[in-house]
């Protein structure tokens, strides 16, 4: 990550709006959130301004969202931040920025989904709607997203070694086994489908125990749906994956689920490392990422060799009688 030379403030956001979108400049501006790539500033009650603040790749990601997301959003059953305006680089701020709709909710790394039925149905409906064949010229994924898992093997090996050395994994061999099984699965031979590309807890919003929005489409791309289907283990509470797989259409085959588990274990590993960095106060660290990532890894290891099943649930005991 790199840090900008220009400090982003409410006054700067207002000045940028006055220069390029003066009809929006009188709205109230207040800080919203700071993500991996962008800062988010609330603009009135229903809009937001997103400005790159850290990664050099954020510029192209914002332009990609502005170009493609407005056409995809109407078909999606969960609210998403639809780009409304784009701001061009200027003397005030040397990078592009966008104005989007505001999506209310709490990020799932802070408020995980707890309603297994509703959250599984909501996620399945969202991905069923999104995973449609993409047109020619649609963007490829960053960091291998949507492509063969083998392209990310070196990064996974580095992450596994780092997490193991730091003592963050109870059973590194089981983690490696999930990954190796995914690598051995047949590759995707279907059409390039639209993918969100980055479905981790900080990019999904919750309310009332279920999902109420999906944000940050900077990694919007095309390819193998397994990249997104990893979300069944990353986002859902225990016992919800079966319902998700039953509701998602078309139903994923065994090879796709095996690859999805590989994407999931890689994403969980990344979340654990970022969470630990946050606990230790390191740059780029986010302490809220660690607990959901550890829960994801536990679910994945518990279902090793059973890609289409949820972790086994504890037996229920009532009135002295054990029900299997």
N, C-alpha and C positions, 0 to 999 in steps of 0.2 A: 504494500500500500504506500501511496505517496500523499503528501498533504499539500493543500492548495496555498498559493501565495496570497490569494484574496480571501479575507475573512468574510464569511457569509453572515449577514445580520438582517433583521427585519427592514432596516432602512435601505440596505442594498436591494432587497427583493422589491420594495416599493419603487425604487429608482429604475430598476430594470423594467418593471411593468409600465411605468410612466413613459419610458423611452419606446417600448415596442408594443405594448398592449394597454394603452391609457384608459380604456373603458373598464379595466379591472383594477386600476391603481388605487381606487378609493376604498376597496374592501379591507377589512381587518386582516393583518398579517401576524401570525404567531408561530413559534417553532413547533414542529410536529415530532420529528424523529430523525435520527442519524443512522443510516444503514451502511452496508459494506461499501457501496459505490456512491450513493447519493445522500444529500440532505433533503428532508421533506419539511415544507413550511405550509401550514394551513392558510387558506385564502378564503376568508368568509366561512360560511357553514358548509358549502358543497364542493369547493375546489381546493386544490393543493398545487404548490410549485415544487418541482424536483430539480435540484441542481447537483451536478457532479462535485464531489469534494475530495475523493481519495484516489481512485484507480484511473489510470489513463484510458482504459477501455470503456469507461462509463459514457463517454461522448457518443460513441457508435451505438451503444446499447439504448440510449435515450432516443436516438434517431430511428432505430429499428422499431421501438415501441410506437413512436409517432406514425411510422409508415404502415404498420401491419395491424396493430391491436384494434383500431376503430372498426375494422371490417369483421374481426373475430368476435368482439365483445357481445353483440346482440344475440348470438346463439348460445352464450354461456349462461348456465342457470345460477351461478353465484356472481355477485357484484365484483367488478374489477375496475381499476383506475383507468378510465378511458381518456387518452390524450385529447385535449381541446385546442391547444395552441402550442407553438414552438417558439423559443427565443434563440436568436442567433448570437454568436460570440461578438463582443463589443469591447470598447476600452474599459467599461465598468467591470465586465466579467468575461474572461477570454474563452469561455466554453459554452456550448449549447445548453439549453434548459427547456423544460416543458411545463405546461399547465395541464393538470388532469382532474378528473372528478375525484372527490374524496370518498373513500370507503371506510365506514366506521367499523370498529371491532377491536379486539385485543389480540396481539400476536400470540400464536400458539406456543411459543417458547416460554411465555409468561403465564398463559392461561390455556393449558392443553385441553383438547376435546375430551369430554368425559361420557357423553351419550353415545354408546357404541352403535346403536341402530341408526340414529339420525346422522351421525357423522359419516358412517360407512356409506349410507345412501347418498348423502350430499357429495362426497368425494367421487363416488362412482358415476353419478350423473354429470358432474363437472368434467371428468376425464372422458367419458363417453362422448360428450358434446364437443370437446376440444380435439380429440384424436381423429381428425378427418384428413384425407389426403391433401397435402400442401401443393400449391401451384409451382410451376417453374419459376426459379428466381427467388424462392423463399429462402431464408437464411439457414446456413448450417450452424451447428452448435459450437459453443466455446468449450475448450478443455475436453473435447471428445464427446460431449453430451449428444445423445442420439445416435452415436456410432458404436462400433464394436468395443466391448469392454477391454479387449486386449490393448487398445490404444492408451488406456489409463493405468496399465499395470504397474509401471514404474512409480507413478505418484502414489498408488495404493501401497506398494512395498515400502516406500519411504515413510508414509503415515503410520503403517503398522509397526515398523521398527521404532519410530519415535514414541508412539503410545506405549509400546512394550517397555522401552527403556525407562519411561517415566512411571511405570507401574500402574497405568490407567486401565488395563485390561485384565479381568479375572482369569480369562482363558484364551490367550492369543492363538493357540492352535485351533480352537473351534472357530474363531473369526477367520483364520486363514482357510479353513475347510469350506466355509460358506462361499468365500471368494473363488476358490479353485473350482468348486462345483459350477459356479456361474460361468467361469471362463470356459469350461468344457461344454457348455450348452451350445446347440446349433445357433448360428447368427441369424439375425432378422433378415428375411427375404421378401417381406411385404413392401408396400409403397411407403414413401417417406411421409409420415404423419406429423401434423402440428403437435408440438410439445411445449409445455411451460418451461421445462428444462432445469428448474431450481426449486422444487417443491420441498422445502425444509420448514420447520416450525415458524421461523421468523417471517416467512413469506405467505403464511395462511392466517386468517383472522377468525376468531371465535366469539360467540356470544351464546349464553345459555347452554353451554356444554357441547355445542356443535359448531360447524363451520359457517361463517357468514360472509366470507370474501376471500379472494386470492389477489395478492399484490405482487409487485416487482416482476414484470415480464421482460427484464433486460436480457435474460438468457433464452427468450423465445426462439425456438429453432425447429428443425424437422428431423425425422429419423425414426428409430426404434422406440415404440411406446414403453418398453421396459424401463427406460430412463425415468418416466413419470410414475409408472406402476410401483416403483419402489416406495411411493408414498403410503401404501397400505401398511408397511412396517414402520415408517418414519413418523406418520401423523396420527394414526388411529390408536385408540386405547386398546388394551388387551382384550382379546376375544372378538374383535370387529373385522378381522381380515377375511374370514369366511364369507361374511355377508357382503363385503365389498366385492370380492371375486365373483360372487353369484350375481351381483347387480351390474357389474361392468360389462359393456357390450362393444364389440363382439367378445365373447369369453376368451381370455388369454390361454394359450396352450402351455404345456408343461415347460417347454424350452423358454418361452417368454417369461414365465414366473421365475425360473432359475436365474435368468439374466437380471430380472428385477431385483432379486435378492442380492445379487452382486452390486448393483447400483446402490441398494439400500445400505449394505454393510460399509461401502465406501463413504456414503454420505454420513452415516452414523459415526464412523471413525473421524471424519473431518470435524463433525460437531463436537466430539469429545476433546479433540485437540484445541479447537477454538475456545471451548468452554474452559479448559484448564488454563489457557493463556489469559483469559479474563480473570480467573480466580487469582492468578499471579500478577495481575496488573500489567501484562505485556501489551504492546501496541497491536491493535486489531482483535484483541481478545474480547469475548462476550460470555460472561459467566452464566447467563441464562441458557446458553446452548448446550451445556454439559448434561444436565439431568435428562432432558428428553432424548438426547443421543444415547445415553447409557441405557435408557428404557428400550429404545429401538434395538440396540445391540442384544439386549437380553431376549427380546422377542425373536430375533433372527436366530440366535444360537439355540433357543428352545425348540425351534421348528426345523432344525438341520435335517436335511434329507426328506422333508415334507413341505415342498414349496407352496402347496395350495392350502395349507392349514394354519390355523391360529395356534398359539401356545396352548397346551393343555390347561384347562381350568381346574381349580381346586374343587374337591367334592363338597357338596352342600350337606351340612348336618343339621337336622331339625328334630326336636323332641326325642333325642337319643337314638334316632334312626339315621343311618348313613345312606344317602342316595347316590348311586354311581353316576 
